[in-house]
Amino acid sequence: MHRRIALALFASTMTASVFAAEPRDFDIQHYATSLDLDIAAGQLQGETLVRFDATGQLQQLVLDSGELVIDSVTQDDKPLSFQQADGKLAISLAATLTAGQQSNVRVHYRGKPRFGLEFVAERNEVYTIFSTSQWMPSVDAPDERATLQLALRLPRDLHATAVGDELPSRLLGDGRIEHRWQLRKPTPAFVYGFAAGPYQHVRQGRLQFYSKDRSEAELRQVFAATDDMLDFFAARAGLAYEGNYRQALVANTIGQEMAGLSVMSEAYGKGVLDDPTQTGLIAHEAAHQWWGVRVTCASWEHFWLNEGFANFMTAAWLQQAQGEAAYQAMVQGWEQRVLALREKGADRPLVYPDWNKPSADDRAVVYRKGAYVLHRLRMELGEELFWRGLREYTQANDGRSVVTADFQQAMERAAGRSLQGFFDAWVYGVGGEVGLNRPGFCRHSSAV
């Protein structure tokens, strides 16, 4: 998936390279955002309160603000000066803060986002897609975790869903409804989001489904495997799924994970109705609830820890649900893509020093080669050690942002030996030999 991301700093003195996130002298604790959404006009007006701690001498708070127009910024109801350039909002604080001090600023803004927030007037629908800073000033970097209160003011005939626990809605004086949610666990802002429209809304235990085009029965059919997927990933992660999980079919998207919420296109939902085996995208987004939301890459250079993992876990789910042939078909697809990358000289290490404006080939490295490398590691270690290492890695880093070295160390602890040669070849370099572990030639069984 494509996200606008900032180039992080290179901080490595080892073969097992570690890239550090851009340094900040503050730590965001909480956002409280209220949005007035005009779907017909394709525009928003918003207010975001940002509560933060200083972690050093802090004179200026810098947030990502996309293409939003900032109308005012205040601190304790007093106006602050600010500058906006290159998608950044630099706020001059009223006084310099020292490490450990807490404060907050309130930002009023408006905008007609060209991306990040999709207004579909003909469907009376609005939903987020990838770029949180296009609808609320925030820190896009994945290592910055905060809690969130979100309020959406919408016409009363619309259903809405969002990240976090749903709070009681409020009827406004103008007849609109204010829908509210609270995300209680600190979570990266890039997985905040919502969807609203004239949806059919289905509740099924811990699951909720939304769609404008599909009936209740069709929604239950599209997402029939979701409960089993969550149980499967929970067992592999060693961490139970927490809370409700919501899935929405929207006008058009390649699919996106959010915290407790996934969106996919209506066309994809129709495709699953036509062929119930085509559940890979549903599994991919569900897998992200562990690898991407709960355990998150510390900087975009380690993005394969999100996307390669979700792709691999999708294949593992298909192996469980549809059999070995389904798993091997995905492995062969990854293998062919890696070979094609090598033939054109586009293969890259999984840990990028310059993951800034990724090409299609760059994304193939992260998504497909990343998944293939996990398959190769599974073949290297065998079932028991591989899944033990993956489980211990996930449990140890729940609620944390990680770099590739964290994963390597967890797998080495499970294996009881160094895996430096494997990681040097497959993760930090491009020296691994593709195709050695084809079906029938694996040193260990690949059955889940």
Secondary structure by P-SEA (a helix, b strand, c coil): ccccccbbbbbbccccbbbbcccccccccbbbbbbbcccccccccbbbbbbbbbcccccbbbbbbccccccccccccbbbbbcccccbbbbbcccccccccccbbbbbbcccccccccccccccbbbbcccccccccccccccccccbbbbbbccccbbbbbcccccbbbbccccbbbbbbbbcccccccccccccccccccccccbbbbbccccaaaaaaaacaaaaaaaaaaaaaccccccbbbbbbcccccccccccbbbbbaaaaaaaaaccccaaaaaaaaaaccccccccccccccccccaaaaaaaaaaaaaacccaaaaaaaaaaaaaaaaaaaaacccccccccccccccaaaaaaacaaaaaaaaaaaaacccaaaaaaaaaaaaacccbbbcaaaaaaaaaaaacccaaaaaacccccccccccccccccccccccc
